Amino acid sequence: LNAAPGRAPRQRVRFLPAPGPGGGGAVELVAARVPVLADHPLVRGPLFRKLKIGAGHRLDVKASGVFVLGIGHGNKLLTDLYNCHLTKVYTVGGLFGKATDDFSDTGNLVEKTTFDHITREKLERILAVIQGTNQKALLMYSNIDMKTQEAYELAVKGLIRPMGKSPPIITAVRCLQFALPEFQLEIHCLHETQQYLRKMVHEIGLELKSSAVCTQVRRIRDGVFTVDDALPRTQWNLQSIQQAIQNCQLKVETELEKTLG
């Protein structure tokens, strides 16, 4: 912002001495517009010295993907989006055959196991069980009577979700790629942490009578924001940030109106 062209200094009227019309050393006062020296950059200093920036759902050092920031008045919208409890989507990579102390492929090796007996069908059965278990938790923490008209209307709008604190909940999970020993999952979830997703990969390995570590956690969607909305590091400039805010404005307003009314 400070590198952008500065605004023109304010003008004020001053009466300045000028030679009189008759000559002979006579002086008269003439009204003139002059710049206000208090607006000069060397006097004023940087125009923007405090800019409030708020962080959305955080990513740890081993994760990547969509990370939402609120700038200025956008911090209020960020809080409102938090209150919507929107679903986040991740792609999570896994590797069968070993276990580590932090469930990631860069942790200290704990054990090695065989994995030749694992098939995609067995993996998808485990994922179906995980999704079914979490679906029950989702309904329980939503505090909605599923036999009511309200529940039906919320289900049609896709708004059945916990509107308060709850444990991490997986709303959907599916296998994107499977090529032993590697696999990749797409996970839709609420109130999760990236470490929780890594532990989930570890537990999937145990359920399949083997072990597994997480090789990648990448957030591809955070509520209304997707990877397509995100700015790579090469586009961290004023023009791109302004354009991104304008592009997302309608989506944010629509979601807040739909969820919070």
C-alpha positions, 0 to 999 in steps of 0.5 A, spaced: 500 500 500 505 504 501 509 503 495 502 505 491 502 512 488 500 517 494 494 521 494 495 529 492 496 533 498 491 537 501 490 545 498 489 551 503 488 558 501 493 563 504 494 570 503 501 571 500 505 578 499 506 580 492 508 587 488 503 592 488 500 594 481 503 601 482 511 599 483 515 603 487 516 597 492 509 597 494 506 590 497 499 587 497 496 580 499 494 576 494 490 569 495 493 563 493 492 555 494 498 552 496 499 545 499 499 543 506 506 541 508 503 536 513 501 531 508 508 531 505 511 524 505 517 526 508 513 530 514 507 525 514 511 518 514 508 512 511 501 512 510 499 505 512 502 504 519 497 499 522 493 494 518 489 489 522 489 482 519 486 476 521 487 469 520 482 464 518 482 456 520 490 455 520 494 450 517 500 447 520 507 447 517 506 440 514 500 442 511 498 446 504 492 449 501 487 454 502 488 459 508 483 465 509 485 471 511 481 477 513 484 484 512 481 491 516 473 490 516 474 483 513 476 481 520 468 481 522 466 477 516 471 472 518 468 471 525 461 471 521 464 465 517 467 462 523 460 462 526 457 458 520 461 452 521 462 451 514 465 444 511 473 444 509 475 439 504 482 436 504 486 431 499 490 427 504 496 422 501 498 416 505 503 410 504 502 403 507 507 399 510 510 403 515 508 407 522 512 413 525 511 417 531 507 423 529 503 419 523 507 423 517 512 420 513 517 425 516 517 422 523 521 417 526 520 410 524 516 406 529 515 399 525 514 396 518 509 392 516 506 388 510 501 391 505 500 386 499 494 383 502 490 390 501 485 392 496 482 398 494 475 394 495 478 393 503 480 400 503 473 403 501 469 398 506 473 402 511 472 409 509 464 407 508 464 405 516 468 411 518 463 415 514 457 412 517 460 413 524 461 420 523 454 421 520 451 419 526 455 424 530 453 429 525 446 428 527 447 428 534 451 434 535 446 438 530 441 438 536 436 437 530 430 432 531 430 428 524 423 427 524 421 435 523 420 439 518 425 444 520 430 438 519 427 436 512 428 444 510 435 444 513 437 437 509 435 440 503 439 446 503 445 442 506 445 446 512 445 440 517 451 441 521 453 442 528 452 450 530 457 449 536 463 446 539 464 439 537 469 433 536 472 433 529 467 430 524 468 427 517 462 428 513 464 425 507 470 421 505 472 417 498 478 414 495 481 418 489 487 414 487 490 407 489 496 404 487 500 400 492 503 402 497 500 409 496 493 412 496 490 418 496 483 420 499 478 426 499 476 428 506 470 433 507 470 435 515 468 440 520 472 442 526 478 438 524 486 439 525 491 437 520 494 432 525 487 429 526 487 427 519 494 424 519 492 420 525 486 418 521 490 415 516 494 411 521 488 408 524 486 406 517 492 402 516 491 399 523 484 397 521 487 394 514 491 389 518 497 393 516 500 400 518 500 407 514 503 414 514 501 420 511 505 423 506 501 430 504 495 434 507 492 439 502 486 443 504 483 445 497 476 448 500 475 452 506 467 454 506 466 458 500 473 459 498 477 454 493 484 453 491 481 457 485 480 463 489 487 462 492 493 467 490 500 463 490 506 467 492 508 470 486 501 474 486 502 477 493 501 484 491 496 490 492 492 489 485 491 481 485 489 482 493 484 487 491 481 483 485 481 477 490 477 481 495 472 483 489 471 476 486 469 473 493 465 478 496 458 476 493 460 468 495 461 471 502 455 475 502 450 469 499 453 464 504 452 469 510 445 470 508 443 463 507 446 460 514 445 466 519 440 470 515 
